[in-house]
Amino acid sequence: MPTTMLDQATAMIENAWGQPLEALEVLGVRRPSDDPLLRCAMHTRTALAITDNAVTVQPGPSSRPVPAWVRA
């Protein structure tokens, strides 16, 4: 079961087009004007992937000590 928005978007796209994401990525790049809805869905998924990666990379608040001048 999909757990993140990215997983949910991937599952929705694969279910709607009935093909694995890898095949759809090739179609979206080669012929973007043939299926504008696929192109839009892939752009949305790409934005979610970027956001998901940015959130994953960000260190949590407890990962580094707070400088003394901030605590004062």
N, C-alpha and C positions, 0 to 999 in steps of 0.2 A: 504494500500500500504506500502511495506517495506520502512523504512526510513534509517536504518543503514546497514552497511555491514553485520553485524550479522543477521539482519532480512532478508536481501536479500539471504544470504547463506541458512538460514533455509527454506525460501520459495522455493528456487531452489531444495534443497534436497527433500523436501516433494513432490514437483511437479514431480521430476524425478522418484522417487520410488513409488509414489502414496499412501503413507502411512503417518500418523502423525509422527513427530519426536520422540515421546516417544516410539513408536513401533520399529522404526528403531534403536534407541539406544540399545534396548534389543537385536535385531538381530546382531548388530555390536559387542556386548560384547560376546554373546553366540557362534557365529560362524563367527569370523573375516575372516577366510580363504575362506568362501563360496562366499563372494562378496568383493574382494579387493578394488573395486572402491567406494563402500559404506564406507569401513573402511577409505579410503583416504579422502573422503568428510567429514566424521565425525571428523577426525583429524584436517582438515582445519577449520571446524566450531568451534572446541574446541579452536584452536589458536585465532580465531576471538573473541570468548567469553572472553578469558583471556585478550586480548588487550582492548576490549570494557570495561571490568570491571576496568582495570588499568587506563584507561583514565577517567572513571567516578569518580574514587576515588581520583585522583590527584586534589589537591586544585588549584584554579585559582590564577593568580598573585595578584589579589586584596583581597584575603581572609586573608592575614596576613600582618602586617606592616613590612616595610623594615628596618632593623637595621641601626642605624646612621653610623656605620663604612662602610656599603655598599654604602650609599649615598655619602660619602665623596670622 
